[in-house]
Amino acid sequence: MIVQLPDLPDGVIGFETSGELRAEDYRDVLLPTIEHAAAAGDVRVVIVIDSFDGMTRGALWQDLKIGVHHLRSYKRIALVTDIHWMTDMAAWFGWMTPGELKHFPSAQRAEAIDWAAG
């Protein structure tokens, strides 16, 4: 499931994920928000992942499409998680991510938001 984070600074969008991610999460929550942000300018994102139970094939496809479609719009992506394999993946493959990508532990959620807004 993906839910949009409320009360973020102007110009920052954010999402919190939990459980299994499905194509509908991307289509109904993520995509409209990212498209709106991209139309307004740079996309600055905070992604909070407290738990992860995988993703459907449809969700994976939607994830790839979102990344490619708005490739030049991303300015900063703050990944907030304590899931070690995700932080490792961000370290190994962050260079492939559009814009700047920075990992923050869950205890530094406020700092992640500030960084994304900067």
SULRA-V80648 format. One record per residue. RES is the residue in three letters. OMEGA is omega in degrees with one decimal (999 if undefined). Layout:
BEGIN
RES	OMEGA
RES	OMEGA
END
This chain:
BEGIN
MET	175.9
ILE	174.1
VAL	179.6
GLN	177.7
LEU	178.1
PRO	168.6
ASP	175.7
LEU	178.1
PRO	176.6
ASP	178.0
GLY	179.4
VAL	172.9
ILE	-178.4
GLY	-177.7
PHE	172.8
GLU	-177.9
THR	174.3
SER	177.3
GLY	-179.8
GLU	177.8
LEU	-177.2
ARG	-179.8
ALA	-179.5
GLU	178.0
ASP	179.2
TYR	-175.9
ARG	-171.6
ASP	-175.5
VAL	-172.1
LEU	-174.4
LEU	-179.8
PRO	-178.9
THR	179.2
ILE	178.2
GLU	178.0
HIS	179.7
ALA	-179.5
ALA	178.0
ALA	-179.0
ALA	-179.2
GLY	-179.2
ASP	178.2
VAL	176.6
ARG	-169.2
VAL	169.2
VAL	178.9
ILE	179.7
VAL	-180.0
ILE	178.5
ASP	177.5
SER	-178.3
PHE	179.5
ASP	178.0
GLY	179.1
MET	178.2
THR	176.6
ARG	178.5
GLY	177.9
ALA	178.2
LEU	178.5
TRP	178.7
GLN	179.3
ASP	178.7
LEU	-179.9
LYS	-179.7
ILE	-179.4
GLY	-177.8
VAL	-174.9
HIS	-177.0
HIS	-173.2
LEU	-175.3
ARG	-176.7
SER	-174.1
TYR	177.4
LYS	-179.3
ARG	175.0
ILE	177.0
ALA	178.4
LEU	-177.7
VAL	-178.9
THR	172.1
ASP	179.0
ILE	-169.8
HIS	-178.3
TRP	177.3
MET	177.9
THR	176.0
ASP	179.2
MET	178.3
ALA	178.9
ALA	-176.7
TRP	-172.5
PHE	-179.9
GLY	179.7
TRP	179.3
MET	-176.5
THR	177.4
PRO	-178.5
GLY	177.8
GLU	176.0
LEU	178.5
LYS	178.8
HIS	174.6
PHE	172.5
PRO	-177.0
SER	-179.5
ALA	-179.3
GLN	-179.1
ARG	-179.5
ALA	177.9
GLU	177.7
ALA	178.8
ILE	178.5
ASP	-179.8
TRP	-179.9
ALA	-179.0
ALA	-174.6
GLY	999
END
